[in-house]
């Protein structure tokens, strides 16, 4: 008997995570999505993984561009998170960003970023798992935007 998906959502909602916007750029165009199914996989070689829902509009862009940047959001970037959490095409208008080693947008003011080239795409149930080799990145000062129990939060100090 399969475990109830609603209970799984409640259980995993108790796992506090950082908030990222995963962006991609290249021949297929710019796209991005808010994601918390992101993990550091390996230091040698440097690998990250990002799990993307098979229904996500971003999926075809990630597959075609074969690169992504994981932008770890700062506490004051909640609106950016909300912008990229909406389904459908994404609007980069008015956003300040650059690129680094790949054509993936690196959002200005983020807490940190990792710029990755896709090395593999694996099945993961109702998601596809993108394995990315980190080719560049940087970390900056600030407080992280957190997500817990269905809402945005800040670190207690």
C-alpha positions in Angstrom: 0.0 0.0 0.0 1.4 3.4 -1.0 2.1 6.0 1.6 -0.5 8.8 1.6 0.9 11.8 -0.4 -0.9 14.3 1.8 0.7 12.9 4.9 4.1 12.9 3.2 3.6 16.6 2.3 2.8 17.3 6.0 5.8 15.4 7.2 8.2 17.0 4.8 6.7 20.4 5.5 8.3 20.1 9.0 11.7 20.1 7.3 12.9 23.7 7.2 14.7 24.5 4.0 16.4 27.3 2.3 14.7 28.9 -0.7 16.3 28.9 -4.1 15.4 30.0 -7.6 16.9 27.7 -10.2 17.5 29.5 -13.5 18.5 28.4 -16.9 19.6 30.2 -20.0 20.8 29.3 -23.5 19.4 28.5 -26.9 16.0 27.5 -25.5 15.7 30.8 -23.7 15.5 32.0 -20.1 13.5 30.3 -17.5 13.4 29.7 -13.8 11.6 28.1 -10.9 11.5 28.4 -7.1 12.8 25.2 -5.6 13.6 23.6 -2.3 14.3 20.1 -3.6 18.0 21.0 -4.0 21.0 19.3 -2.4 24.7 19.2 -2.5 25.6 15.7 -3.7 29.3 15.5 -4.0 32.4 17.6 -3.4 34.7 15.5 -5.6 33.5 15.9 -8.3 31.5 19.0 -7.3 27.8 17.9 -7.9 24.4 19.4 -7.0 21.0 17.9 -7.7 17.7 19.6 -8.4 14.4 17.7 -8.5 11.9 19.2 -11.0 8.2 18.3 -11.2 7.5 16.6 -14.6 4.6 19.1 -15.0 6.8 22.2 -14.5 7.1 24.6 -17.4 10.8 24.8 -16.7 11.5 21.2 -17.5 11.9 21.5 -21.3 14.2 24.6 -20.8 16.5 22.8 -18.4 16.6 19.7 -20.7 17.4 21.8 -23.8 19.9 24.3 -22.2 21.7 21.6 -20.2 22.7 24.1 -17.5 21.3 25.8 -14.4 22.2 28.2 -11.6 21.0 27.6 -8.1 20.4 31.1 -6.6 20.1 30.8 -2.8 17.8 33.6 -1.8 18.4 36.2 0.9 15.7 37.1 3.5 14.7 40.2 1.5 14.1 38.3 -1.7 10.7 36.7 -0.8 9.0 38.5 -3.8 11.5 36.9 -6.2 10.6 33.5 -4.7 6.9 34.1 -5.2 7.5 35.4 -8.8 9.2 32.1 -9.8 6.8 29.9 -7.9 3.9 30.7 -10.2 3.2 28.2 -13.0 3.8 29.0 -16.6 6.3 31.3 -18.4 8.6 33.4 -16.2 9.2 37.1 -16.3 12.7 38.4 -15.8 11.7 42.0 -16.5 13.0 44.4 -13.9 15.3 41.8 -12.4 19.0 42.5 -12.1 21.1 39.5 -13.1 24.3 38.5 -14.7 25.7 35.2 -16.0 28.9 33.4 -15.0 30.3 30.2 -16.6 27.0 29.2 -18.3 24.2 31.3 -19.7 22.1 30.7 -16.6 21.0 33.9 -14.8 22.6 34.7 -11.5 20.3 36.9 -9.5 21.8 40.1 -8.1 21.8 40.2 -4.3 21.4 36.5 -3.7 23.0 34.9 -0.7 25.0 32.5 -2.8 24.9 30.8 -6.2 26.2 27.7 -7.9 26.4 27.7 -11.7 26.2 24.1 -13.1 26.3 22.1 -16.3 23.9 19.2 -16.5 25.8 15.9 -16.4 22.8 13.6 -16.1 19.0 13.5 -15.8 17.5 10.7 -13.7 13.9 9.5 -13.1 12.5 10.4 -9.7 8.8 9.4 -9.6 6.8 12.4 -10.5 10.0 14.5 -10.8 13.1 14.4 -12.9 16.4 14.8 -11.1 19.0 17.1 -12.7 22.6 16.3 -11.7 24.8 19.4 -12.2 28.5 19.7 -12.1 29.3 23.0 -10.3 31.6 25.0 -12.7 31.5 28.3 -10.7 29.8 30.0 -7.8 30.2 32.4 -4.9 28.8 33.1 -1.4 28.0 36.5 0.1 26.9 37.9 3.5 23.3 38.1 4.6 20.5 36.1 6.2 18.7 33.3 4.3 15.1 33.1 3.3 13.6 29.9 4.9 10.6 27.9 4.1 8.8 25.9 6.9 5.3 24.5 7.3 3.9 26.2 4.2 5.3 29.7 4.8 8.4 31.9 4.7 10.5 32.4 7.8 13.7 33.9 9.1 16.4 32.6 11.4 15.9 33.4 15.1 18.8 35.4 16.5 
